[in-house]
Amino acid sequence: MSDQLPEICSCSALRQAARHVTRLYDDALAPTGLGLNQYAILAKLDRFGPKILQDLAALLVMDRSTLGHLLRPLEARGLVTMTPSAEDRRQRIICLAPAGIALMAQAKPLWAKAEQRFEHVFGVSEAQGLRNLLKQVTHVEFGPL
């Protein structure tokens, strides 16, 4: 692989790396029936508690329509609930349902195993550095062209 030329497009390189790594986590989470995107949603709710759609989308660095699309199957499986906000009936509050809490208890060790595998193969300090760098990327404001 070292003889291959690097991507000249940063976006392509990031997307290819994301797809490659996502397969590792998707495979690990397969017994739960969750994909990595769905797991990420449940993990944010597990960590930060109930959120309105726009706040959850911001935490996930995801647009609201994509999040809404990913939430529907989670709601259908009874893993999350979406209820109107008492303050603003137009907003929905997304919460982990009891079944979601139970599934997260099953999924977390599987995710942790994938994370350990990534760190073992890629390197612990390299993985931490990569996470730090990618966090910086998510906070860059590119503005209009």
PENORRA-V614958 format. One record per residue. N is the residue number from 0. PSI is psi in degrees with one decimal (999 if undefined). BURIAL is 1 if it has 24 or more other ideal C-beta (glycine too) atoms within 12 Angstrom, else 0. Layout:
N&PSI&BURIAL  N&PSI&BURIAL
This chain:
0&-28.6&0  1&-17.3&0  2&-4.4&0  3&144.6&0  4&143.2&0  5&157.7&0  6&144.7&0  7&-9.3&0  8&120.1&0  9&-39.8&0  10&-45.8&0  11&-44.1&0  12&-44.1&0  13&-43.9&0  14&-40.1&0  15&-44.6&0  16&-42.0&0  17&-44.2&0  18&-41.4&0  19&-48.9&0  20&-35.8&1  21&-37.3&0  22&-40.2&0  23&-48.5&1  24&-39.7&1  25&-43.4&1  26&-41.9&0  27&-37.7&1  28&-5.3&1  29&-41.0&0  30&-21.0&0  31&-13.1&1  32&10.8&0  33&141.5&1  34&170.3&0  35&-40.1&1  36&-43.4&1  37&-41.4&1  38&-42.8&1  39&-40.7&1  40&-50.9&1  41&-38.5&1  42&-39.9&1  43&-42.8&1  44&-38.6&1  45&-40.3&1  46&-41.1&0  47&-6.1&0  48&-174.7&0  49&141.3&1  50&150.1&1  51&157.2&1  52&-48.2&1  53&-35.7&0  54&-39.0&0  55&-41.1&1  56&-41.4&1  57&-42.4&0  58&-35.2&0  59&-4.1&1  60&57.7&0  61&147.3&0  62&157.0&0  63&-37.6&0  64&-39.2&0  65&-43.4&0  66&-44.8&1  67&-40.6&0  68&-40.1&0  69&-26.2&1  70&-32.2&1  71&-50.1&0  72&-30.9&0  73&-39.4&1  74&-41.7&1  75&-33.0&0  76&-4.4&0  77&22.2&0  78&-26.4&1  79&157.9&1  80&147.9&0  81&113.1&1  82&149.3&0  83&143.6&0  84&142.6&0  85&-31.8&0  86&-37.3&0  87&103.1&0  88&-15.4&0  89&-21.7&0  90&144.9&0  91&136.8&1  92&125.0&1  93&128.6&1  94&151.0&1  95&130.2&1  96&164.4&1  97&-38.8&0  98&-33.5&0  99&-39.6&1  100&-43.7&0  101&-42.0&0  102&-36.1&1  103&-35.9&1  104&-33.3&0  105&-37.9&0  106&-34.9&1  107&-46.0&0  108&-32.2&0  109&-43.1&1  110&-43.7&1  111&-37.1&0  112&-42.0&0  113&-41.5&1  114&-43.1&1  115&-39.5&0  116&-45.3&0  117&-47.5&1  118&-36.6&0  119&-44.4&0  120&-42.9&0  121&-28.6&0  122&134.4&0  123&-50.3&0  124&-34.4&0  125&-41.1&0  126&-42.9&0  127&-43.5&0  128&-40.5&0  129&-45.1&0  130&-42.3&0  131&-44.7&0  132&-44.8&0  133&-32.3&0  134&-39.4&0  135&-41.8&0  136&-39.8&0  137&-15.4&0  138&0.1&0  139&132.6&0  140&110.1&0  141&-28.4&0  142&-179.6&0  143&154.6&0  144&999&0
